[in-house]
């Protein structure tokens, strides 16, 4: 079947009016300056994303998810992705900790919603809401909807992972337009979250920082997500 699009971690295929998403084991970090393979990652990310999309749907969040097709593939609605990475933070880490000179793990006074422009050539720069509106990347109503949904997703995921002994520090979401609605899209996986168990990363930070035990960390997240 002809590919519609191949990204760094996923391949999209047309499937009738929907899309089939194939999750790869390839990993990149730092805007693809670092590349590698995490065996089994595609399976973990597909299954974790599917489980979390179902959990969020059960709590009233509208997502692009339709069903799991195989270990590495899911069927999703074909949305028009907003060119924004929506990042929710509960503790300082990664680019936020570097930008503001804050120690990793510092709790934030309130959940923070940040936006980056999805543009690899520019290195996904941070973008403010006024610039999003000025550039016509989203309408005001859409942006409000995106922020409110991101905060709701954050509350649900923080609780979900806390019950499984994991602390969700931050995560990235993407949204898309679909028939006048805004749906949560893309993936929610250890590639796109920072999850800590007793302060130890169980996510892509193990790969970014060469901490070792990367495959095992992804498998442990899957076990905890499925295990309840
Ligand atoms: P950051 O601290 O590097 O900006 O990352 C914030 C969160 O967003 C973290 O959970 C990892 C996730 N993320 C992605 O999913 N994709 C990306 O391209 C980047 C830079 C971060």
py3Dmol code that shows the C-alpha trace and the ligand (Angstrom):
import py3Dmol

protein = """\
ATOM      1  CA  UNK A   1       0.000   0.000   0.000  1.00  0.00           C
ATOM      2  CA  UNK A   2       1.238   3.500  -0.942  1.00  0.00           C
ATOM      3  CA  UNK A   3       2.488   5.574   2.009  1.00  0.00           C
ATOM      4  CA  UNK A   4       0.787   8.890   2.553  1.00  0.00           C
ATOM      5  CA  UNK A   5       3.511  10.222   4.840  1.00  0.00           C
ATOM      6  CA  UNK A   6       6.530   8.949   6.736  1.00  0.00           C
ATOM      7  CA  UNK A   7       7.668  10.788   9.861  1.00  0.00           C
ATOM      8  CA  UNK A   8      10.447  10.072  12.329  1.00  0.00           C
ATOM      9  CA  UNK A   9       8.465   7.567  14.392  1.00  0.00           C
ATOM     10  CA  UNK A  10       5.393   6.661  12.336  1.00  0.00           C
ATOM     11  CA  UNK A  11       4.190   5.898   8.817  1.00  0.00           C
ATOM     12  CA  UNK A  12       0.693   6.883   7.650  1.00  0.00           C
ATOM     13  CA  UNK A  13      -1.233   4.891   5.027  1.00  0.00           C
ATOM     14  CA  UNK A  14      -4.623   5.783   3.566  1.00  0.00           C
ATOM     15  CA  UNK A  15      -7.331   3.325   4.669  1.00  0.00           C
ATOM     16  CA  UNK A  16     -10.608   4.294   2.983  1.00  0.00           C
ATOM     17  CA  UNK A  17     -11.553   7.681   4.420  1.00  0.00           C
ATOM     18  CA  UNK A  18      -9.386   6.998   7.485  1.00  0.00           C
ATOM     19  CA  UNK A  19      -5.660   6.478   8.129  1.00  0.00           C
ATOM     20  CA  UNK A  20      -3.644   3.478   9.225  1.00  0.00           C
ATOM     21  CA  UNK A  21      -0.763   4.458  11.517  1.00  0.00           C
ATOM     22  CA  UNK A  22       2.294   2.174  11.666  1.00  0.00           C
ATOM     23  CA  UNK A  23       4.584   2.723  14.686  1.00  0.00           C
ATOM     24  CA  UNK A  24       8.304   2.263  13.951  1.00  0.00           C
ATOM     25  CA  UNK A  25      11.169   1.239  16.261  1.00  0.00           C
ATOM     26  CA  UNK A  26      13.339   4.080  14.941  1.00  0.00           C
ATOM     27  CA  UNK A  27      14.024   6.805  17.492  1.00  0.00           C
ATOM     28  CA  UNK A  28      15.322  10.336  17.040  1.00  0.00           C
ATOM     29  CA  UNK A  29      16.080  13.123  19.472  1.00  0.00           C
ATOM     30  CA  UNK A  30      17.236  16.733  19.360  1.00  0.00           C
ATOM     31  CA  UNK A  31      15.515  17.371  16.026  1.00  0.00           C
ATOM     32  CA  UNK A  32      16.878  14.136  14.563  1.00  0.00           C
ATOM     33  CA  UNK A  33      20.533  14.956  15.277  1.00  0.00           C
ATOM     34  CA  UNK A  34      20.575  11.763  17.343  1.00  0.00           C
ATOM     35  CA  UNK A  35      19.228   8.571  15.758  1.00  0.00           C
ATOM     36  CA  UNK A  36      18.833   5.018  16.950  1.00  0.00           C
ATOM     37  CA  UNK A  37      16.671   1.960  17.238  1.00  0.00           C
ATOM     38  CA  UNK A  38      14.666   0.922  20.291  1.00  0.00           C
ATOM     39  CA  UNK A  39      13.569  -2.661  19.572  1.00  0.00           C
ATOM     40  CA  UNK A  40       9.877  -3.136  20.406  1.00  0.00           C
ATOM     41  CA  UNK A  41       9.213   0.607  20.767  1.00  0.00           C
ATOM     42  CA  UNK A  42       6.656   0.639  17.952  1.00  0.00           C
ATOM     43  CA  UNK A  43       4.588  -2.049  19.652  1.00  0.00           C
ATOM     44  CA  UNK A  44       4.755  -0.267  23.025  1.00  0.00           C
ATOM     45  CA  UNK A  45       3.835   3.117  21.561  1.00  0.00           C
ATOM     46  CA  UNK A  46       0.917   1.682  19.577  1.00  0.00           C
ATOM     47  CA  UNK A  47      -0.489  -0.193  22.570  1.00  0.00           C
ATOM     48  CA  UNK A  48       0.094   2.587  25.101  1.00  0.00           C
ATOM     49  CA  UNK A  49      -1.419   5.187  22.759  1.00  0.00           C
ATOM     50  CA  UNK A  50      -4.439   2.989  22.011  1.00  0.00           C
ATOM     51  CA  UNK A  51      -5.041   2.339  25.727  1.00  0.00           C
ATOM     52  CA  UNK A  52      -4.737   6.024  26.624  1.00  0.00           C
ATOM     53  CA  UNK A  53      -6.926   7.213  23.734  1.00  0.00           C
ATOM     54  CA  UNK A  54      -9.629   4.746  24.890  1.00  0.00           C
ATOM     55  CA  UNK A  55      -9.241   5.901  28.500  1.00  0.00           C
ATOM     56  CA  UNK A  56      -9.558   9.552  27.476  1.00  0.00           C
ATOM     57  CA  UNK A  57     -12.574   8.839  25.219  1.00  0.00           C
ATOM     58  CA  UNK A  58     -14.234   7.076  28.166  1.00  0.00           C
ATOM     59  CA  UNK A  59     -13.801  10.343  30.084  1.00  0.00           C
ATOM     60  CA  UNK A  60     -15.294  12.548  27.371  1.00  0.00           C
ATOM     61  CA  UNK A  61     -12.184  13.601  25.415  1.00  0.00           C
ATOM     62  CA  UNK A  62     -12.678  13.412  21.637  1.00  0.00           C
ATOM     63  CA  UNK A  63      -9.754  11.774  19.849  1.00  0.00           C
ATOM     64  CA  UNK A  64      -8.865  10.600  16.353  1.00  0.00           C
ATOM     65  CA  UNK A  65      -8.552   6.973  17.574  1.00  0.00           C
ATOM     66  CA  UNK A  66     -10.838   4.337  16.009  1.00  0.00           C
ATOM     67  CA  UNK A  67      -9.284   0.932  16.764  1.00  0.00           C
ATOM     68  CA  UNK A  68      -6.138  -1.163  17.054  1.00  0.00           C
ATOM     69  CA  UNK A  69      -5.401  -3.086  13.854  1.00  0.00           C
ATOM     70  CA  UNK A  70      -2.315  -5.048  14.920  1.00  0.00           C
ATOM     71  CA  UNK A  71       0.574  -4.898  17.410  1.00  0.00           C
ATOM     72  CA  UNK A  72       2.063  -1.919  15.588  1.00  0.00           C
ATOM     73  CA  UNK A  73      -0.894  -0.388  13.794  1.00  0.00           C
ATOM     74  CA  UNK A  74      -3.987   1.608  14.642  1.00  0.00           C
ATOM     75  CA  UNK A  75      -6.842   3.053  12.605  1.00  0.00           C
ATOM     76  CA  UNK A  76      -7.510   6.768  13.130  1.00  0.00           C
ATOM     77  CA  UNK A  77      -9.667   9.480  11.609  1.00  0.00           C
ATOM     78  CA  UNK A  78      -7.981  11.577   8.977  1.00  0.00           C
ATOM     79  CA  UNK A  79      -7.762  14.975  10.638  1.00  0.00           C
ATOM     80  CA  UNK A  80      -6.125  18.193   9.477  1.00  0.00           C
ATOM     81  CA  UNK A  81      -3.287  18.502  11.989  1.00  0.00           C
ATOM     82  CA  UNK A  82      -2.771  21.959  13.503  1.00  0.00           C
ATOM     83  CA  UNK A  83       0.957  22.772  13.050  1.00  0.00           C
ATOM     84  CA  UNK A  84       1.461  23.032  16.814  1.00  0.00           C
ATOM     85  CA  UNK A  85       3.053  20.912  19.499  1.00  0.00           C
ATOM     86  CA  UNK A  86       1.053  21.457  22.664  1.00  0.00           C
ATOM     87  CA  UNK A  87       3.202  20.780  25.704  1.00  0.00           C
ATOM     88  CA  UNK A  88       1.832  20.423  29.202  1.00  0.00           C
ATOM     89  CA  UNK A  89       4.239  20.646  32.115  1.00  0.00           C
ATOM     90  CA  UNK A  90       3.868  19.847  35.819  1.00  0.00           C
ATOM     91  CA  UNK A  91       7.563  19.828  36.659  1.00  0.00           C
ATOM     92  CA  UNK A  92      10.516  21.617  35.062  1.00  0.00           C
ATOM     93  CA  UNK A  93      12.483  19.414  32.653  1.00  0.00           C
ATOM     94  CA  UNK A  94      14.124  19.372  29.233  1.00  0.00           C
ATOM     95  CA  UNK A  95      13.943  22.580  27.216  1.00  0.00           C
ATOM     96  CA  UNK A  96      11.956  24.392  29.944  1.00  0.00           C
ATOM     97  CA  UNK A  97      14.559  23.672  32.637  1.00  0.00           C
ATOM     98  CA  UNK A  98      17.353  24.797  30.274  1.00  0.00           C
ATOM     99  CA  UNK A  99      15.560  27.946  29.078  1.00  0.00           C
ATOM    100  CA  UNK A 100      14.827  29.266  32.558  1.00  0.00           C
ATOM    101  CA  UNK A 101      17.820  27.804  34.422  1.00  0.00           C
ATOM    102  CA  UNK A 102      15.616  25.750  36.753  1.00  0.00           C
ATOM    103  CA  UNK A 103      16.621  22.446  38.260  1.00  0.00           C
ATOM    104  CA  UNK A 104      15.039  19.367  36.631  1.00  0.00           C
ATOM    105  CA  UNK A 105      12.131  18.102  38.664  1.00  0.00           C
ATOM    106  CA  UNK A 106      11.184  21.451  40.229  1.00  0.00           C
ATOM    107  CA  UNK A 107       7.394  21.410  40.653  1.00  0.00           C
ATOM    108  CA  UNK A 108       5.561  24.208  38.811  1.00  0.00           C
ATOM    109  CA  UNK A 109       3.064  26.362  40.715  1.00  0.00           C
ATOM    110  CA  UNK A 110       0.345  25.473  38.193  1.00  0.00           C
ATOM    111  CA  UNK A 111       0.178  23.246  35.123  1.00  0.00           C
ATOM    112  CA  UNK A 112       1.750  25.097  32.199  1.00  0.00           C
ATOM    113  CA  UNK A 113       0.533  24.907  28.594  1.00  0.00           C
ATOM    114  CA  UNK A 114       3.235  25.778  26.043  1.00  0.00           C
ATOM    115  CA  UNK A 115       3.125  25.793  22.252  1.00  0.00           C
ATOM    116  CA  UNK A 116       5.828  25.047  19.689  1.00  0.00           C
ATOM    117  CA  UNK A 117       5.525  25.538  15.958  1.00  0.00           C
ATOM    118  CA  UNK A 118       5.702  22.135  14.247  1.00  0.00           C
ATOM    119  CA  UNK A 119       8.520  22.911  11.826  1.00  0.00           C
ATOM    120  CA  UNK A 120      11.617  20.700  11.785  1.00  0.00           C
ATOM    121  CA  UNK A 121      13.591  23.103   9.575  1.00  0.00           C
ATOM    122  CA  UNK A 122      13.199  25.779  12.270  1.00  0.00           C
ATOM    123  CA  UNK A 123      13.736  23.308  15.134  1.00  0.00           C
ATOM    124  CA  UNK A 124      10.121  23.516  16.411  1.00  0.00           C
ATOM    125  CA  UNK A 125      10.481  26.993  17.989  1.00  0.00           C
ATOM    126  CA  UNK A 126       8.411  28.022  20.992  1.00  0.00           C
ATOM    127  CA  UNK A 127       5.484  30.182  19.807  1.00  0.00           C
ATOM    128  CA  UNK A 128       3.165  32.449  21.809  1.00  0.00           C
ATOM    129  CA  UNK A 129      -0.608  32.495  21.428  1.00  0.00           C
ATOM    130  CA  UNK A 130      -0.629  35.929  19.777  1.00  0.00           C
ATOM    131  CA  UNK A 131       1.774  34.688  17.111  1.00  0.00           C
ATOM    132  CA  UNK A 132      -0.400  31.606  16.518  1.00  0.00           C
ATOM    133  CA  UNK A 133      -3.395  33.891  15.927  1.00  0.00           C
ATOM    134  CA  UNK A 134      -1.396  36.461  13.913  1.00  0.00           C
ATOM    135  CA  UNK A 135      -0.115  33.731  11.607  1.00  0.00           C
ATOM    136  CA  UNK A 136      -3.601  32.239  11.281  1.00  0.00           C
ATOM    137  CA  UNK A 137      -2.389  28.822  12.469  1.00  0.00           C
ATOM    138  CA  UNK A 138      -5.522  28.400  14.570  1.00  0.00           C
ATOM    139  CA  UNK A 139      -8.592  30.488  15.363  1.00  0.00           C
ATOM    140  CA  UNK A 140      -9.171  31.925  18.824  1.00  0.00           C
ATOM    141  CA  UNK A 141     -11.970  29.456  19.576  1.00  0.00           C
ATOM    142  CA  UNK A 142      -9.820  26.548  18.427  1.00  0.00           C
ATOM    143  CA  UNK A 143      -6.936  27.677  20.605  1.00  0.00           C
ATOM    144  CA  UNK A 144      -9.177  27.958  23.668  1.00  0.00           C
ATOM    145  CA  UNK A 145     -10.533  24.485  22.935  1.00  0.00           C
ATOM    146  CA  UNK A 146      -7.014  23.085  22.552  1.00  0.00           C
ATOM    147  CA  UNK A 147      -5.847  24.583  25.855  1.00  0.00           C
ATOM    148  CA  UNK A 148      -8.889  23.429  27.809  1.00  0.00           C
ATOM    149  CA  UNK A 149      -8.615  19.920  26.345  1.00  0.00           C
ATOM    150  CA  UNK A 150      -4.871  19.735  27.050  1.00  0.00           C
ATOM    151  CA  UNK A 151      -5.451  20.654  30.713  1.00  0.00           C
ATOM    152  CA  UNK A 152      -8.245  18.077  31.009  1.00  0.00           C
ATOM    153  CA  UNK A 153      -6.050  15.413  29.377  1.00  0.00           C
ATOM    154  CA  UNK A 154      -3.279  16.363  31.795  1.00  0.00           C
ATOM    155  CA  UNK A 155      -5.520  15.885  34.833  1.00  0.00           C
ATOM    156  CA  UNK A 156      -6.712  12.516  33.565  1.00  0.00           C
ATOM    157  CA  UNK A 157      -3.230  11.266  32.659  1.00  0.00           C
ATOM    158  CA  UNK A 158      -1.623  12.485  35.901  1.00  0.00           C
ATOM    159  CA  UNK A 159      -4.213  10.499  37.851  1.00  0.00           C
ATOM    160  CA  UNK A 160      -3.943   7.483  35.564  1.00  0.00           C
ATOM    161  CA  UNK A 161      -0.157   7.246  35.943  1.00  0.00           C
ATOM    162  CA  UNK A 162      -0.143   8.095  39.654  1.00  0.00           C
ATOM    163  CA  UNK A 163      -2.353   5.020  40.217  1.00  0.00           C
ATOM    164  CA  UNK A 164       0.333   2.998  38.441  1.00  0.00           C
ATOM    165  CA  UNK A 165       3.202   4.359  40.525  1.00  0.00           C
ATOM    166  CA  UNK A 166       4.462   6.787  37.865  1.00  0.00           C
ATOM    167  CA  UNK A 167       4.850  10.576  38.035  1.00  0.00           C
ATOM    168  CA  UNK A 168       3.967  12.349  34.773  1.00  0.00           C
ATOM    169  CA  UNK A 169       6.261  15.392  34.520  1.00  0.00           C
ATOM    170  CA  UNK A 170       5.307  16.665  31.079  1.00  0.00           C
ATOM    171  CA  UNK A 171       3.944  15.540  27.723  1.00  0.00           C
ATOM    172  CA  UNK A 172       3.271  16.696  24.182  1.00  0.00           C
ATOM    173  CA  UNK A 173      -0.042  16.572  22.331  1.00  0.00           C
ATOM    174  CA  UNK A 174      -1.159  17.344  18.795  1.00  0.00           C
ATOM    175  CA  UNK A 175      -4.658  18.251  17.692  1.00  0.00           C
ATOM    176  CA  UNK A 176      -6.489  18.195  14.379  1.00  0.00           C
ATOM    177  CA  UNK A 177      -9.593  19.643  12.747  1.00  0.00           C
ATOM    178  CA  UNK A 178     -12.273  17.154  11.833  1.00  0.00           C
ATOM    179  CA  UNK A 179     -15.686  18.228  10.500  1.00  0.00           C
ATOM    180  CA  UNK A 180     -15.844  21.409  12.571  1.00  0.00           C
ATOM    181  CA  UNK A 181     -14.474  19.716  15.688  1.00  0.00           C
ATOM    182  CA  UNK A 182     -11.037  19.633  17.273  1.00  0.00           C
ATOM    183  CA  UNK A 183      -9.841  16.093  17.992  1.00  0.00           C
ATOM    184  CA  UNK A 184      -6.842  14.952  20.004  1.00  0.00           C
ATOM    185  CA  UNK A 185      -4.530  13.265  17.476  1.00  0.00           C
ATOM    186  CA  UNK A 186      -0.984  11.893  16.988  1.00  0.00           C
ATOM    187  CA  UNK A 187       0.206   9.587  19.814  1.00  0.00           C
ATOM    188  CA  UNK A 188       0.593   9.543  23.603  1.00  0.00           C
ATOM    189  CA  UNK A 189       3.533   7.301  24.432  1.00  0.00           C
ATOM    190  CA  UNK A 190       6.881   7.157  26.257  1.00  0.00           C
ATOM    191  CA  UNK A 191       8.258   9.026  23.208  1.00  0.00           C
ATOM    192  CA  UNK A 192       6.059  12.021  23.987  1.00  0.00           C
ATOM    193  CA  UNK A 193       5.957  12.053  27.800  1.00  0.00           C
ATOM    194  CA  UNK A 194       8.323  12.286  30.733  1.00  0.00           C
ATOM    195  CA  UNK A 195       7.420   9.586  33.254  1.00  0.00           C
ATOM    196  CA  UNK A 196       9.380   9.070  36.443  1.00  0.00           C
ATOM    197  CA  UNK A 197       9.420   6.105  38.811  1.00  0.00           C
ATOM    198  CA  UNK A 198      11.058   7.175  42.091  1.00  0.00           C
ATOM    199  CA  UNK A 199      12.772   9.950  40.106  1.00  0.00           C
ATOM    200  CA  UNK A 200      14.158   7.533  37.457  1.00  0.00           C
ATOM    201  CA  UNK A 201      13.154   8.235  33.817  1.00  0.00           C
ATOM    202  CA  UNK A 202      10.993   5.531  32.195  1.00  0.00           C
ATOM    203  CA  UNK A 203      10.716   7.312  28.873  1.00  0.00           C
ATOM    204  CA  UNK A 204      12.652   8.623  25.873  1.00  0.00           C
ATOM    205  CA  UNK A 205      14.981  10.601  28.169  1.00  0.00           C
ATOM    206  CA  UNK A 206      16.824   7.255  28.658  1.00  0.00           C
ATOM    207  CA  UNK A 207      17.591   7.346  24.918  1.00  0.00           C
ATOM    208  CA  UNK A 208      18.201  11.115  24.726  1.00  0.00           C
ATOM    209  CA  UNK A 209      20.745  10.950  27.566  1.00  0.00           C
ATOM    210  CA  UNK A 210      22.236   7.474  26.945  1.00  0.00           C
ATOM    211  CA  UNK A 211      21.076   6.198  30.327  1.00  0.00           C
ATOM    212  CA  UNK A 212      20.812   2.560  29.163  1.00  0.00           C
ATOM    213  CA  UNK A 213      17.868   0.229  29.803  1.00  0.00           C
ATOM    214  CA  UNK A 214      15.801   1.960  27.136  1.00  0.00           C
ATOM    215  CA  UNK A 215      13.897  -1.103  25.860  1.00  0.00           C
ATOM    216  CA  UNK A 216      13.222  -2.269  29.412  1.00  0.00           C
ATOM    217  CA  UNK A 217      11.840   1.147  30.385  1.00  0.00           C
ATOM    218  CA  UNK A 218       9.393   1.141  27.436  1.00  0.00           C
ATOM    219  CA  UNK A 219       8.288  -2.412  28.326  1.00  0.00           C
ATOM    220  CA  UNK A 220       7.748  -1.431  31.947  1.00  0.00           C
ATOM    221  CA  UNK A 221       5.530   1.486  30.942  1.00  0.00           C
ATOM    222  CA  UNK A 222       3.464  -0.873  28.767  1.00  0.00           C
ATOM    223  CA  UNK A 223       3.164  -3.399  31.624  1.00  0.00           C
ATOM    224  CA  UNK A 224       2.020  -0.733  34.059  1.00  0.00           C
ATOM    225  CA  UNK A 225      -0.435   0.821  31.597  1.00  0.00           C
ATOM    226  CA  UNK A 226      -2.042  -2.530  30.730  1.00  0.00           C
ATOM    227  CA  UNK A 227      -1.730  -3.906  34.240  1.00  0.00           C
ATOM    228  CA  UNK A 228      -3.850  -1.216  35.862  1.00  0.00           C
TER     229      UNK A 228
END
"""
ligand_1 = """\
21
LIG
P 11.060 19.454 25.947
O 11.274 19.692 27.392
O 12.246 18.855 25.256
O 10.554 20.669 25.248
O 9.907 18.350 25.825
C 8.657 18.513 26.463
C 7.819 17.261 26.283
O 7.443 17.099 24.920
C 8.535 15.965 26.652
O 7.599 15.116 27.309
C 8.939 15.348 25.355
C 7.916 15.859 24.390
N 8.447 16.147 23.065
C 7.918 15.497 21.964
O 7.017 14.670 22.093
N 8.424 15.800 20.732
C 9.402 16.716 20.529
O 9.809 16.934 19.394
C 9.934 17.380 21.688
C 11.023 18.400 21.547
C 9.422 17.065 22.921
"""
view = py3Dmol.view(width=600, height=400)
view.addModel(protein, "pdb")
view.setStyle({"model": 0}, {"cartoon": {"style": "trace"}})
view.addModel(ligand_1, "xyz")
view.setStyle({"model": 1}, {"stick": {}})
view.zoomTo()
view.show()
